[in-house]
Amino acid sequence: MRISALLLALISASPAFACGADTDCVLGDRTYRIAMPEGYDGKTPVGALVWSHGYRGSAAGAMRNGSLRRMVSDAGLALIAAQGVDGSWDLPKGPGTFDSTGAAEFDYFDAVLADAQARFAIDPERIIVSGFSAGGMMVWNLACSHPQGFAGFIPMSGTFWLEPPETCAQPVSSIVHIHGDADNTVPLDGRAINETRQGKVSDALALYTDFGGFGPAQPASAGDLTCEDKTNASGEILDFCLFPGGHSFRTEHLLYGIEQLKEAGQL
């Protein structure tokens, strides 16, 4: 992970209170939780999946999801569950956060990665981030505006509020977007909510296609997923996968995203 030496020093110098899957890791007024893979030896560096929960969700709730825990562990990754403030994320153009730049959340995710690396043997080159619904919106904002420190992104059933930024920040990353074709909570074409609206998934994909120099879409399928896969000259991938159904999260879909990032050399 690309973190400043000062930030790492500050975190390393703070008291290293025990934390894990059942106990909060405290970062000032924010927290997160972490579960290392089953059989972890405490020394060998492992990759990690950072999970961003949906609206009114929690890191503790993610850790209670046995299917998610097992799948991530079987993939040989640590599960790092991020925690939004009062179960929400401070997202640009969102309801009640319209004027936000997202900077507070970007700083929080930087601190989570730095703290997890200081406490545990996390491989800084093999950290990916995923999330569902509002958490998927958080993932898209990280991928476009603050990709440093992450090897790839798997947003699920979430996109930008209102519209994507005008452009994204380097480096270009690999993204696997997964969405239900009949989602009425975060529809593919968006919907109005209070003073703003959810954006169109197609707009996010179009922006990133141009930004990353991705080529034409190639059809693919896996299980109940029907995908359009794009690659660029550097080997990054931009996959868009639909499943039949509404606003739901399935661990087998997340596993597919992980496997796609592995095949692309990101893990």
N, C-alpha and C positions, 0 to 999 in steps of 0.2 A: 504493500500500500504506500502511496506517496503522501507522507505526513511530514510536517515540519519538525525539526529536531527539538525546538522549544516546546511544542505541544506534547511530544512524547516525553520529554523530560518532566514537564509539569504533572502529567498523569502518572508517570513512574514514581514520582516523589510523593504522591498522595498515599494515604493509608490503604493497603491492599486488603480490605475486608473481604471475607469469603463471599462468593456469589455464584449463582449457577442457574439451573432450570427452575428451582423452587424458591430462589432468593434473589431479590433485585441487586443488580450491579448499579451502584449509585454514582451519578455524574452531576455534581452540583444539585440542581433542582429537577434533574431528569434521571431516568433509569432505563435499563434494558435487562434482558435475561439471556442466558447462553446454555446450550446443551452440547457437550462434546460427543463425538461418535462413540457408540458402544465399543468397549474394549480399548479405548484410547489410552496410550501408554504414558501420557503426560509429557512426552518429549518430542516425538516426531511431528513436525509441522503438518497441519491439515488445512485444506481449504474450508471456506465457510459460505453459507447462504444466509444473508440478512433478510429477515421477513418483516414486512411492513403491513400491519393489520388494517382491517376495514374500519369504517366509521363506528365509533363507540366500542371498538375491540380493545384488546390489551395484549401485552407481552405474556402475561400469565395465561391468558386464554389460548394463545398459540402453543404454549408449552403443555397445555392440557390436551392438545390434539395429538392423540397417540399415533394416528396414521401419518401425520406430518412428521412427527419426531422420528418414527421408524424409517420412513422413506429417506429423509435427509441423512440419517445415520448410515443406512445401507449404502447410500451414495458416497460414503466416506467423508462427509462434510460436517462441520459444526453448524448448529442452528443458532443464529443470533436473532432474538426477537426484539425489535425496536418498540418503543412505547411513545405514542403521541400524547400530547398534553390533553388530559381529560378525554382520551380516546379519539382525538381529532388531530389533523395535520394542518399546519399553517401554509396553505398553498396559494400561489398567485391566482387572482381572479376568482377565488372561491367565495361561497356565501359567508359573509362576515370577515373575509380576509382578502377582499378584492384588491387592495393596494399593497399586498404583501409581495416581497421579492423572493420569498422562499429562503432567505439567508439564514434565518434562525434554525430551520430544519437542516440545511446543509451543514452548518456548524455542529449541530447535534450528531449527525451521522459521521462526520469527521471524528468527533470525540468518541463515539461508540467504537469505531474501528481502531483508533489509537489505544483506547483502554483495553479492548479485547486482546489486542496484540501484546500489550504490556503484561496482562494477566495469564494468557494462555498461548500455546504454540500455534498461532494462526499464520498460515502462509500468506503474506501480503499480496502475492501475485495471483492468488486463486480465491478471490472473494467476489461473489455475485450477489445481486439483490433482487428480490421478488416481493410481490404484495398483491392483495386482492381488493377490488372496489376502490375506496378512497386510498387504500394502500397501493393499488396499481397506479393511481394518479401520482402518488408520491414517487413511485419508481420512474414514471415518465419524466417527471421534473428533474430527478437526479440524473437520468440518462442524458437529457438534453442540456441541462444547465450546470451540472456538477458531477461529471462522470469520473473524476480522478479517484483512484483507489478501488474502482470496481472493474472486474474483468468482463462482466456481461450483465444483462438485465432481462427479467421475465415479468413484465407487467400483465396482470390478469384482471380483465373486466374493469379497467380504469384507463382514463386518458387525461389530457389537459382540461382544465376549466376554460370555457369560452373558446379559446383558440391557442394554437401552439405559439411559442416565442418566434420572433422573426428569424432567428437562426439558433444554432446550438453551439456548445463549447467543445473544443478538442479535448481528448482524442475521440475519434469515431469509435463507437463500441458495437458489440453484437447485441441484438435485441430479438427476443421471441415474445410476441404479443399473442395472448390467448383470450378468447371472448366467446360468450354464448350467442348464437345467431338470433335468439328470441329474447334477449335481455331487455327488460322493460325498466330496470332500475338505473342502469347505465347503458342506454341504448347506443347502438353503433353510430346513429346519426345525432346523438345528443338530445337533451331536453332542458327546458327552462326550469330553474330553481331560484326562487327569490329574485334578487337583482342581477343574477348572472345565469349561465346555462352550462351544462356539460358540453364539451366540444365533440366534434366528429372524430372518430378513430381514423377515418381515411385521411383527415388533414394532418394528424400526427405522423402517420406512415408516409405521406407524401413529402412532408418537411424532411423527415429523416432519410428518405430515399435520395433526395437532392443533396442534402448535407453530406451524406456518406458516400455518394457516388455509387449507389447500388444499381445493379443491372436489372434486366427484365425478370419478372416473377416466373418461377417454375412451379408447377403443381406438385403437391406431395400429400400423403395421407398417412395416418398412424392411428389405429383404433378408430374412435369416433371423431378424430380431428381431421379436418380438411384444410390444407395449408397452401399458402403461396410463399415460396422461399426465394429470397434474393441474396446475392453475394456481391462483394466489391473486389477490386483488384488486390486489396490487402488481405483478403480472406475473412473479413468480418461478415456476419450474416444478419439479415433482417427478415424474420419469419412472421407471418400473420396467419394464425390458426383459429378456425371456428369449430365449435362443437354444437350439436343440436340441443338447445335448452336455453334456460334463462340465466338469472344472476346467481351463479353457483361457482364453487371452488372445488376442484377434485385433485387429490394428490397425484394421480396418474398423469394428469395434464402437466402439473409442475415437473414431474419426473421427465416427461418428454422434453420440456424446455431445458432442463439440466443436461440431458443426453445430447441435445442439439448443440449446446454450448461446449460440451466436451468434444464432440466431433469437430467443431470449429477450432479446437485448440485453446479454448479459453480456460479450461479447467484441467 
